[in-house]
């Protein structure tokens, strides 16, 4: 079994998601946010590419090489070509270690390769580049890098190129994000709910309508992917397990609790305006001994006891 | 330092973490008590502290420090504390010609692109001194606060670059602790977010769970 076949022997559904993200080639945009980070998915894709035998280049600007390589076993780490732009990206230390031209120069150099081996370039992060380079320049270079394999007139000697770009959505305005989005063959927007991460995947295949789907997943410590069904409908409302529930009635100056007897008395109380069947019966049945009140009336001389003409004004 | 805050963060001066970056954010309120807490905390932990103070004068921090049990003057004299008093230096840098680049050089320049001189000041201050014996436990950088740099005309990217370099050189190479303060929406990491309410008293801060009635306190 070749390494790439071995890599494909994972679960069918896991293969679908990572493979579908890498299959199209071109620019794969990973849009994340502070709440739902994308670096883990980037690393999962990097691991997948490495296991498939591709040449993997990392342009590391945001985190140290140590931190990026953490979690990969030595087999994967040996296959990664790491370009370190974390330690001194702007050449402030004035040593000659920094790659001339910085990260953009490194990216441009990758446009000129002639290998037949498929290559994956991971940009950690695209946001870092977008904040420091003009958007147009970056888009032109990205287009050139990700479309090397489809140049007309060039024989298919250049292998498939995938560029994985991590973009922190919250840092940029809609203009640059829209420009990068239009360049991307595949766009993954990370989100989630109730502690469960999701990826909304938009694929733009040439000459076909774009397809989109949402996949719930979690990333395991070894950066393999675990696909999930999504949060259940009747799951508990998110409660913080770290803060013990505090009883606010503990230190009050008045008593909010009821004793058992008090509770029973309260429960058996009938409300005065509640119409229950007992009350209905009581109203229908004349109560014995009800006629206990009499009115004693002494009529005056001028009183008219004629009920038919109480005002005495009928002229009959 | 506030003991209750130590309990909440599960840390004490003897066993504080290294190599970490802590961001203190306040929005619509004043979080400066946190700055005083961490300053006294790390001085008590016997760390070498570089404090870039752009908001208040040295005497202000010193007075509060005394209430919390640390003497900034003594810490500065024995070399434990390197204090950049932004308010005073700003006057120096603007009204006097400087021979060498001043940490706040950007105040003189019309189009200051970056905070490289400030970074170099920090790096110099926290460089380990080869004196044969380690006097201090580990270095700490405290900045109060980053929003002042934005107000003084530095772009957000320049401030981000400064943070990047402090993180890369100082946090990673020298395994430091960096604390920043800037006003913004607090960035909450999904996995570990705790929310408490607090009340500041004369010499201490008390923390309690959300929703407790003021009648209880």
Contacts between the chains, C-beta under 8 A, distances in Angstrom:
chain1	res1	chain2	res2	distance
A	34	B	187	5.3
A	34	B	188	7.4
A	34	B	189	7.8
A	35	B	188	7.6
A	35	B	190	5.7
A	36	B	190	7.2
A	37	B	190	7.8
A	64	B	168	7.0
A	64	B	172	5.3
A	66	B	172	7.7
A	86	B	168	5.6
A	87	B	168	5.3
A	87	B	169	7.6
A	87	B	172	7.8
A	88	B	168	7.4
A	89	B	164	7.2
A	90	B	114	7.2
A	90	B	161	6.3
A	90	B	165	7.9
A	92	B	114	7.9
A	92	B	116	5.3
A	92	B	119	6.8
A	92	B	120	8.0
A	92	B	165	6.2
A	131	B	157	5.2
A	131	B	160	7.0
A	132	B	157	6.3
A	195	B	190	7.6
A	240	B	194	7.3
A	240	B	195	7.9
A	242	B	194	6.0
A	243	B	194	6.7
A	243	B	209	5.7
A	246	B	208	7.8
A	246	B	209	4.5
A	246	B	211	7.6
A	246	B	212	6.7
A	248	B	211	6.8
A	248	B	212	6.0
A	248	B	213	6.2
A	248	B	216	6.8
A	251	B	216	5.1
A	252	B	215	7.5
A	252	B	216	7.2
A	253	B	215	7.8
